[in-house]
Amino acid sequence: MRKITLTGGPLDGKRYVVPESADRFTPHHGRGHYVIEDGVGTWRSLTETVDATAQTLAEFADALDSERTPGKITEATGHAETILAEARLGNRVLVAATSRAHARETFDAIVDTAAHEGARIRRTSGDERFDYPGGGTVRFVSANARKRARGIVADVLFIRTGVAEAAVTELLPTLAAGRAPLIIREEEAA
């Protein structure tokens, strides 16, 4: 553990104890996070990071601060492998489908593999999810539902084929507190 001093944002001037490996600190209040370098946490507000409401999906992807390839939208060749690989790495994955039935179909297609890998499975209708022992999670939502992904934080947004651009834009805030946000769009069949 180490002590850091926070500068800017809602906790300006405060000192906190964080794990040695921490590179970000996200407070419960305020729209943003602190980036930790050399014992100092510097505030980065959501609006400084990216103004998701004023940008297209491609511009948002280009603005992401990622330790992977910054702003890259990966073309998935096998959605099950892609989704589960991210969860195995400890990432929080949000799968956006065109409808509730399509989300459940995606869940059903990969649930056996996730269970075999030791993930805890939650089958509650409308709140299907996998929780991996290493901290990774996979949640499934309908991009067209009224509730969508309210209150969900994700590191990876996996967009199934057919999800409208406007619906994707409304899901972008789920990435605001992500560790290394990444958008993956499923490729369309040729």
C-alpha positions, 0 to 999 in steps of 0.5 A: 500500500502507498499514500497518494495526494489527489489534485483537482476534482472532487477530492482535491488536496485529500490523501488516500492509501491505495494498493501499490499496483493501482494506476487509477482511483475512481471516487463514488462521486464526481464524473471522472477518475484520478490517474496515479503517477509518482504518488500523485492522483491527477483528476481527469473528468469525463468531459475532459476524457471524452464528450461522448454525446457530441462525438460519433462512435469512431471519434469516441473510440479514437479518444479512448485512453487505452493500454491496448491499441488506443481507439481500436475497434476490433473485428471479432471472428468468434464472438464467444472466444472474444467475449470470454477471453476478455473476461478471463483477463479480469475485464468487465464485459458488456455485451449489447444485442439487438433485443432481449431475445438476442441477448439471451441467445448470446448468453445461451451460446456461451454459458457452457464454456463459461461454466466449464471455466469456473465462472459463476453463472447467473441466469435471472431473466434480464440480468444474465451474467458470468462472474469469473474467479479472477474478477472478470464479468460478462453481462448481457443487455438489449441495446433497445431496452429502456433500462439498457445498461444503467449503472453498469461499468464496463472495460469492454463493450462488445456490440453484436451485429445489428445494434443501431449506432444511436443505441451504441452512443447511449451505451458509451457512458458504461466505459467512462470508469473502465480501466482500459476501455475497449469497443469491439464490434462483431463483424457482419457475415459476408 
